[in-house]
Amino acid sequence: MATPQTDGPFPDAEGLLDVLRAVIDPEVGMNIVDLGLVYDIAVDAHAVRVVMTMTTPACPMGELIVDEVEAALSAVLPAGIRIDVELTWSPPWDPSMMSDEARRYFA
């Protein structure tokens, strides 16, 4: 795993979205960003807040995916930055939320 970032610019929401492309939903083999599971990323000097969902509330991989989101962010954020991952079911996920790349992957 990468070491926490200690110098250089603090990652913005777009940069952190790119980091989360490394987190793969193991049930479908696609990253959570292109699947449309990440709804929002808010960044301030003390915390990063990710609002996301799963493809279904009964997703058996939910806890694992949240742990991987936290680990991926921890690897690039300065030490001491709080990471909050909030799962939401509103709006519920549906396939229209996928990127064009994900749609091609599943076609």
N, C-alpha and C positions, 0 to 999 in steps of 0.2 A: 504494500500500500504506500501511496505517496506521503511525503512528510507535509505537515501543515505549512501553509505559506507564511513567511515571516517578513518578506519585504515586497516591494512592488505595489502596484495599485490594488486596492480592495476590489474584488470582483463585483460587477453589477449584476442585476437580475438576468440580463441576456447571457452573460458569461456563465452564470450558475446554471441556466437552462442548458447550455452546451455541456456542462459537467454532468448533468442528469441524463444526458443521452447515453451515458455508459451504464445506466441502470436498466437491466433487461427484465421484462416480465417473463419468468421462466416457463410459464404455461404456454405462451404464444411465441416466444423467441424474438420479440421486438422491444425496442427501448420505450420507456414510459412516456417520453416527450412526444415521439411520433405517434404513439397510441392515443395521445390526447388525454392522458391521465393527470397531467400537471396543469392546474387551473390558474395558479398565481404564485409569484415569488416576490416577496417584499424584503428589501435589504435596508438596514440602518447600521449605525456604528457599533451596535451591541448585539444585534440578532439578525438571523435570517429566518423568515417564515415562509413555508411552502404549504400551499393549499392544493390538495390533490384528491383523487378518487381511485377506485379500482373499477375493473370492468363489471363487477357485480359485488354487492355487499357480502356475499358468501364466499368471496375469493379466498381460497386456502393459502395463498402466497402473500396476503396483505401484510402481515407482520414482517416477513422476510424482506419485502420490497421497501417498507418504511425503514427498516434497519439499513438497507443498502443505500437509500437516499441519504440518511444521516451520515453514513461512512463516506460516501462520495463527497459530500459537502465538507465534512471535517478534514478531508485530505487537502482541500484547497483554501480553506479559510484560516485566518490567524487564530492562534490559541485564544481561548476565552470567549469567542463569539458563540452565543447561544443559537442552537438550531431547533426550531419548532416545526414539526410536520403535523399538519391538521388534515385528517381525513374527512371528507364531506360526501354526501350522497345527493347533493342538490347543486347543480342539476345532475341527474343520473347520467352516467356515461352511455354513449351509444356510438356505433361505428362512424357516424358522420363527423365525429371529433378527431378522427385519425388524419394524419398528414397524407399528402399525395403519395409520398414514399411508402408509407405503411399500407395504403390501399393497393399499391402495385405489388407489395410483398405478399399480400393475402389473395391477390387475384388469381 
